[in-house]
């Protein structure tokens, strides 16, 4: 089953599927702790997710894939702990139901703050941070049936350059293409160094474009593009998220 909404109805879905051939369930909790979920406006309860997986195991499902993010603004080690803990809890539920640990894959993507979202003012985490976070997740894992798959860091950083850039980014894309970049959405075709050279030759300051945090009053490179929910709405949501981050830091 592809990515499903996590709510109380998830508990009944596996039974409703009847005798349909099934092996794997895919869910997207995004983060594993309630306070971080409040920040990103993801209304999910771990209890619904866990009981939904229990029902899935009882109805013939054999594995679960979970989508998470790392590198969100205000992320703490305890948020990374939660990813592993939740994956291992679900694997243990499989053992309670079927007598063996269930196969659980936690697929962890690197957060890219995109334009025209409330996080457009936030900078992206560094290459060094993502390396540390990925290593931390792997060292935290204890159950062998749980697999931690982290997205490629170079791909995520290039995504940050392209999604947060100004008009010079178009020149960088053209240069990369002229130098042979093709099918780069597939890891086996990606030559990251070719892209970084094209970005440098286009005159792009990566630290400024990707990692810099903008102030609320700053003019952003994409402000001239109209979107359905305008800047006023995004400013309101960014302010709300900032307050939530402050509360999280004080609680810690």
Secondary structure, DSSP 8 states (H G I E B T S, - for coil): --EE--STTHHHHHHHTTT----EEEEEEE-SSHHHHHHHT----HHHHHHHHHHHHHTT--EEEEEEEE--TT--HHHHHHHHHHHHHHHHHHHHHHSS--EEEEEEEE----TTSTTTTS----HHHHHHHHHHHHHH---TTEEEEE--HHHHHHHHHHHT--THHHHHHHHHHHTT--STTSGGG--HHHHHHHHHHTT--HIIIII----TTS--TTTTS--SS-HHHHHHHHHHHHHHHHHHHHH-
